[in-house]
Amino acid sequence: MIVGTAERLERARESIEEGKLLFREGMGNKLVLAKLYHAMMHCLFALFGIREVGGLTHADVIERFDREYIRTGRIDNTVLDALRRAYDLTHECDCDHMPVPTDEEIDATQHAAEDLIRCVEGLLRTDVNESSAV
C-alpha cells in the first residue's frame, strides 16, 4: 500500500498516542519504545517522501537523515540519539539479556518523537512554500 506524507505524519501521531496508552497501562517499555520508534520512522518516511519502502532498510533511512538533517544542523542531534537507541533496542532479539528501556528513556524518546513531528511539519511547510515561490 502506498502511503502519502500527511498519512505518515498522522500515523506518527497515532503511534505516539498508542505508546502513551501502553505506558499508562504498564504494558512494558519495550513495546512502548517500539511504538515511539515507529512514530519517528513514519516522520522520516514523510520527510523524504518515501511512499513505498521497497528495498530500503530502516538503517538506510536513518543514515540519510543523519547526513541531510543532523550533520547540517537542521535538526538537533538529540533526536538522532533517541532514534538510534530505539533502533538498537527494537532490532535486537527479544532475549532476556537485552536491556529494557527505562522510564527516563521512554520519556526522552517520546519528547524526541514529538519534536521530530514538529520539525518535519515545519520543514515540509518550508519546502512547499519555497517551491511555490516564483
C-alpha positions as CSV (number, residue, x, y, z in Angstrom):
1,M,0.0,0.0,0.0
2,I,1.3,3.5,-0.9
3,V,1.2,6.0,2.0
4,G,1.4,9.8,1.5
5,T,3.2,12.4,3.6
6,A,0.1,13.5,5.5
7,E,-0.9,9.9,6.3
8,R,2.7,9.2,7.5
9,L,2.5,12.1,9.9
10,E,-0.9,11.1,11.1
11,R,0.4,7.6,11.7
12,A,3.4,9.1,13.6
13,R,1.0,10.9,15.9
14,E,-1.2,7.8,16.4
15,S,1.9,5.7,17.3
16,I,2.9,8.2,19.9
17,E,-0.6,8.2,21.4
18,E,-0.6,4.4,21.4
19,G,2.8,4.4,23.1
20,K,1.4,6.7,25.8
21,L,-1.5,4.5,26.4
22,L,0.6,1.3,26.6
23,F,2.9,3.1,29.1
24,R,0.0,4.1,31.3
25,E,-1.4,0.6,31.1
26,G,2.0,-0.8,32.2
27,M,2.3,-3.0,29.0
28,G,6.1,-2.9,29.1
29,N,8.7,-0.4,28.0
30,K,10.0,-2.5,25.0
31,L,6.5,-2.3,23.5
32,V,6.2,1.4,24.2
33,L,9.6,2.1,22.7
34,A,8.7,0.2,19.6
35,K,5.6,2.4,19.1
36,L,7.8,5.6,19.6
37,Y,10.4,4.2,17.2
38,H,7.8,3.6,14.5
39,A,6.5,7.2,15.1
40,M,9.9,8.5,14.3
41,M,10.3,6.3,11.2
42,H,7.0,7.5,9.9
43,C,8.3,11.0,10.3
44,L,11.4,10.2,8.3
45,F,9.4,8.5,5.5
46,A,7.2,11.7,5.3
47,L,10.3,13.9,5.3
48,F,11.9,12.0,2.4
49,G,8.7,11.5,0.6
50,I,9.0,7.7,0.8
51,R,5.7,6.3,-0.3
52,E,6.9,2.7,-0.5
53,V,9.8,1.3,1.5
54,G,10.8,-1.2,-1.2
55,G,14.4,-2.3,-0.7
56,L,15.3,0.4,1.8
57,T,16.2,-0.6,5.3
58,H,15.5,1.5,8.3
59,A,19.3,1.8,8.8
60,D,19.5,3.4,5.3
61,V,16.8,5.9,6.1
62,I,18.4,6.8,9.4
63,E,21.8,7.3,7.8
64,R,20.3,9.6,5.2
65,F,18.5,11.5,8.0
66,D,21.8,11.9,9.8
67,R,23.6,13.0,6.7
68,E,21.0,15.5,5.4
69,Y,19.4,16.9,8.6
70,I,21.6,16.2,11.7
71,R,25.1,16.9,10.3
72,T,23.8,20.1,8.6
73,G,22.3,21.3,11.9
74,R,18.7,21.4,10.6
75,I,17.5,19.1,13.3
76,D,19.1,18.6,16.8
77,N,21.3,15.6,17.4
78,T,19.2,14.5,20.5
79,V,16.5,13.3,18.0
80,L,19.1,11.1,16.3
81,D,20.4,9.8,19.6
82,A,16.9,8.7,20.6
83,L,16.2,7.3,17.2
84,R,19.4,5.2,17.2
85,R,18.9,3.9,20.7
86,A,15.3,2.9,19.9
87,Y,16.6,1.2,16.7
88,D,19.2,-0.7,18.7
89,L,16.7,-1.9,21.3
90,T,13.9,-2.8,18.8
91,H,16.0,-4.5,16.2
92,E,17.8,-6.9,18.5
93,C,16.4,-10.2,19.7
94,D,13.8,-10.1,22.4
95,C,16.1,-12.1,24.7
96,D,16.2,-11.9,28.4
97,H,19.7,-10.4,28.4
98,M,18.6,-7.4,26.3
99,P,18.2,-4.2,28.3
100,V,14.7,-2.9,29.0
101,P,14.3,0.8,28.3
102,T,14.0,2.8,31.5
103,D,11.1,5.1,32.1
104,E,13.5,8.0,31.6
105,E,14.5,6.6,28.1
106,I,10.8,6.3,27.2
107,D,10.2,9.9,28.3
108,A,13.2,11.2,26.3
109,T,12.2,9.1,23.2
110,Q,8.6,10.4,23.4
111,H,9.9,14.0,23.5
112,A,12.3,13.3,20.6
113,A,9.4,11.8,18.6
114,E,7.2,14.8,19.3
115,D,10.0,17.2,18.4
116,L,10.6,15.3,15.2
117,I,7.0,15.6,14.1
118,R,7.1,19.4,14.7
119,C,10.4,19.7,12.8
120,V,9.2,17.6,9.9
121,E,6.0,19.6,9.6
122,G,8.0,22.8,9.7
123,L,10.5,21.6,7.1
124,L,7.8,20.3,4.8
125,R,5.9,23.6,5.0
126,T,9.1,25.5,4.3
127,D,9.9,23.2,1.3
128,V,6.3,23.7,-0.1
129,N,6.5,27.5,0.3
130,E,9.9,27.7,-1.3
131,S,8.9,25.5,-4.2
132,S,5.7,27.5,-4.8
133,A,7.6,30.9,-4.7
134,V,8.2,32.3,-8.2
